[in-house]
Amino acid sequence: MGTWDVHPFDNDTAADFANDLDNANMAEREALIRRVLTRAAGNKDYLEAPEAEEAVAAAALVAAQCTGTEPADIPYGPEEPIPALSADFRLLAVEALDRVLADESELSELWGESEDGRAWQGSVGRLRQVLDPAHQPQGDALFEI
């Protein structure tokens, strides 16, 4: 893993996704985010780490709009603005995160073997909490994207 911390854009794959968003025109950014989330949420097989890392990053962009902090200041995230995303992105992002955390997810397995695995799970859990406030994350750390 080309990973330097537990947050959504703290890995090479997510940083590349941010660059892809920056290079896309404004009209294509929403479709790119939706495609990444849909690919992870709809995966019924083994979810490879790169797809999961992109999904977590895309979910962070959706969550940033939910917190009212637009434009989001996400380290290593996209530098160009993200269009306002429709409400259905929240549910799609929750489904993608649930898939990332489920069995048959390489990213979940890799973090499970890491000494920072609990911190990563907490980061993803807090992200999910913003997207679905009815879900109560485990742990007591503050949300940080």
Salt bridges, closest charged atoms under 4 A:
ASP5 OD2 - HIS7 NE2 4.00
GLU30 OE2 - ARG34 NH2 3.99
GLU54 OE1 - ARG39 NH2 2.39
ASP88 OD2 - ARG34 NH1 2.78
ASP98 OD1 - ARG128 NE 2.56
ASP132 OD2 - ARG128 NH1 3.28
GLU144 OE2 - HIS7 NE2 3.58
